[in-house]
Amino acid sequence: MSAYGELQLDALGDATRRGILEALLSGPLPVGKLADRFPVSRPAISQHLRVLERAQLVTHRTSGTRRVYRLDPEGIDSLREYFDRFWTQALASFKQKVEEPSANGD
């Protein structure tokens, strides 16, 4: 796994950051709106957003004095590809087990 992937997994290790990603599923939000959803300070949300941005899971654009955050589709795709490897292996193992002849001749 690359350092980039490790940053993504490390970023997901925090419940608040996972919550931020879930909040952004419905669309872009400014920091203030995100902060309203969590029991932590606005500066703490900004720190979490920096971690998520460094992990390339979110991006932002500036709109006046506000920063509006959204999910980074490329980073999310990269993370999905990482987890798909496990899913693919699990499905292959399940298929192999199902297709094995049973011990009692069924």
N, C-alpha and C positions, 0 to 999 in steps of 0.2 A: 504494500500500500504506500502511496506517495505521501509526502508531508502535507500536501493539499488535502488528501483524504483524511489524514489524521486530524487536521484542524477541524474538518467537518464533524467527525465523530466526537471530538472533544467538545465542540460547540453544542452538540446534542446532549451532552452529559448533564446539562443544567435544565431543571424543570421550567424555569422562567423563559429561557431561550426557546425551548420546545413550544411553550405557550405563545410566544411571539410569532413563531413560524405558523402556528395554527391560526392565529388572529389574521395573519397576512394572506391566508388562503382565500379569504373573501375579497381581497383587493388591497391596493396601496393604502397606507395610513400614515399620518404624521406622528411624530414622537409623542406629542401630547395626548392624542387619542389612544395610542398604545399604552402610555403610562396610566391612563384612567382605568385600564383593565386589570392592573396588577397591584398588589399591596407593597410595592417598593417605590422608591423615589424616581422622579424623572431622570436625574443624573445616573441612577443605577440602570434604568432602561437604556439610556444612551450608551452606557458601557457594554451592556449585553448586545446592543445593535452593532457596536464596533467589532465585537467578537464574531458575530454572525456575518458581518461584511468581510472581515479578514478571511473567514472560512468560505467566502463566495456563496453564501446561502441567501443573502439579501443584497440589494443595491438601493441607492437612494438618488433622488434628484432634489435640487433646491427649488423651492417655490416661495419667492420673497424671503422672509426670515425663517421659513419652516423647512425642515427636511422631511420629505415624504419617502417612506420605505416600502419596498415591494420584494416579493420573492425573486431570486435570481434563477431563471429557468435552467440555465446551463449548469449551475452548481447543484440544483435539485436533481437534474438528470444524472449527473455524475454520482451523486449519492445513491440514487435508485439503481444505477448500474452495479454499484458495489454490492448492494443488498440482493440484487437479482442473482448474483453468483451463488449465494447461499440458497435461495429459493430453487434455483435450477438443480443444485446438488440434492436438495431435499426431495424434489419431485423424482429425480432419477433413482434415488435410493428407494423411495416408495414404490415406484414402478417395478424395480428389480424384486422387491420383496413380494409384491402381489403376483408377479409372474413366475415365482419359484414354485416348483412342484411341491405339494404338501407332503408331509412325512407319512400321512395315512393313506396316500394314493388318490386323493380327490383331485 
